[in-house]
Amino acid sequence: MKKFLYLIPLFFYQFYISQAAKNTLPCYDLAEVLKVEPTPLYKMHLDASKGFGLKLLEKTSTVQKYINNGKFHKIKKSGKGYRVQKLDYSRPYLLSKAKSTLEKISSKFSKETKGSTLTISSITRTLEDQCRLRKVNSNASLGISSHNYGNSFDISYVRFNDILRPDSKLEIALEKVLKYYADNGRIFYIKEKQQSCYHVTVKNY
């Protein structure tokens, strides 16, 4: 009986140690993440991201470093022509050029649609954020994302004017604006059907 009573605290101690280890170790294997080959289309986005010379955003401390040295700029919850929805798996920070491009896209969209607003659904993510997202969304990237460099954001094409409802007229207007900036060498964009958004990557133009 004494032996059994001795084993109980030992069991809980070992359980505590294993849980603590899970909380301190990253939830991804960087070597495995780096092995994932992007599609040719997405590779253009990653190449554009690497063109800014930033390190891959692995964790919060890396993001904070870029905030502290003035490379990352906060995105307000709303601005001319845009609203940012609640960000559970990304952070409201972008590189200066990406931030100004987001604002220009939103402003042009507002002008073209006589005051409508678009919705930003995701911004900058660390690999840790991406790992958390993958637990609730199996479609989240297994490899490196351009979100991991602070120059990409997603724009919903089913939420305009703070209303979750498809609007073909506004969707066409949004794609027209995105095409304008893509044709002028400022961005790449992909229409993601599973996420109902346009994934936009800003180039270092």
N, C-alpha and C positions, 0 to 999 in steps of 0.2 A: 504493500500500500504506500509506504514511504517513497519507494522508487517511482511509483506512478505519480505521486504528488510532485516529485522533483521534475518529472518530464513535462508537466503542464506549463510551468513558466518558461521552460526551455523551448517548447513549441511556439509559444507566443513571441518569444524573443527572436527566434529564427524567422517567423512570419513578418515581424516588424522590420527586420533587416532586409528581407527580400522585397518588401513593399517600398522601403526607402531607396533601395537600389533602382527599382523601376522608375521612381520619381526623379532620380538624378541622371539616369542614363538617357540619351536621346531616343526618341521613339522611332528613329529611322536609322538605316545603315547607309552612311554616306557613300561608301564604295558601291553599294547596290544601286543607289539613286543615280550615281554618275554613269553607270553602265547602260541605263535606259536610253535607247536611241530615239531622238525626236523625228517626227515625220519631216520630209523636205520642206513642207510649207511652214511648219512650226520652227524649224531650224533658223529660218530668216528672222523670226522674232527673237530667238536666243542670241543670234549673232548681233542683232541690233542692241540688245541689252548689254552684252559684253563690251560693246563699243563705248560705254560710259566709263569703263575702267574701275568699276566697283567690285568688291568681293561678293561672292555668293552670300546671301543673307541666311545664315543658319539658325540664329537665335536672337532673342531680344537684345542682348548686349551689343550685337553687331548693328542693329537698327539704331540703338541709342547712341552709338559712336558717331554715326552719320548725322544724327539730329544735332548732337553737340558740336560737331565741326561745321555745321551749316550746309551740309550737302542735301539733307532731306528737309522738306518744307511741309507743314501741316495743311491738309485740305479741310476747309471749313465744311460744316454740315450742309450748308446751302450757299449758292452763289447765283449769279445771273445765268439762268437757263438750266440749272442742275440742282439736284438734291442727292445727298448721300444717305442710303438706307443704313440700318443698324448693321455694323460690321462685327460679326461674331468670330470670323476666321481670317481677318486681314486688318491692316492698320492704316489710318488716314494720313499717310505720308508719301510724298513722291519727290523725285529729283526736280530741280527747278524747271528744266525744259519740259518735263512731263506734266508738271503742274500747270504751266502756262498754256500748254497745248490742250489740256483738259478744259481749261477756262475758255479758250478760243473756240473749241468745238461746241461747248455748251452755249456760248454767246451767239454763235452763228446759227445754231439750231433754234434758239429762242427767236432770233430775228426772222428766220425763214418760216417759222410757224406762228408768228405774231404773239409771242409770249409764253409758249408752252415750255415745260421743263422735262428734262430727261432724268433718269435715275442711275446713279453710280452704285453698282451692287458689290463690287470687290475692288480692293486697291493693292497695297503691298503686303506680301506674305513672307514669313520666314519658313525654313524647312520644317520647323516645329509646328507652325501654324498649319502648314500643308498636311502634316501628319495627322493633326487633330481633325482637320476637315475630311480627310480620307476615311476616318472612322464613322462619319455620318453620311458621306457621299462617295460611293465607290467609283464615281466617274472622275474624281480629282486626280490630277497627274501623279503618276508613280515616280516620274523623273524630275528633272529640273524644270521649273516654270519661269517664264519671263517676269512673273509677279515677284520672283525671288531676287530681283535686282532694282526694284523701285522705279521702274519706268513703264509699268503696265497697269491698266485698270479695265474693269468690265462695265459695260453699259447695258442695262436691261432693255429688251425690245418688247416687253409685255407690261411695263410700268411707266406711264407718263403722267405728269401732273399729279403725282402721288396717288395714282389710282392703278391698282393691279387689274388691268384689262387690256387685251390686245387691241391695238388701234393701227390698222394697216396704213392709214394716211400718215400718221406720225412716224411709223416704222420706216416708211419709204423716205420721208424727209430726213430721218436720222442717217440712213444708209447713204443718202445723197451727200450729206455733210462729210461723212467719213470717207467717201470716195474722193471728195474734193481734196482732203488733206493727204490721202494716200497718193493721189495723182501728182501732188506737189512735193512728194518725197518726205513728208513729215512723219507718217505713221504706216504701220502694217495693221490690218485688222482681219479677224476671222469671225464668222457667224457661228456661234456654238449652239446647236439645236437642243442638246440635252440640258444646258444651263439657261437657255432662253436669253442669251446676252451676246453682245459683240465684244470680243476680246481685243483690246486695243493696245498696241505696243508703240511707244514713241521712239523715233530714231534720233540719233545724235546729229541732227542736221546743222 
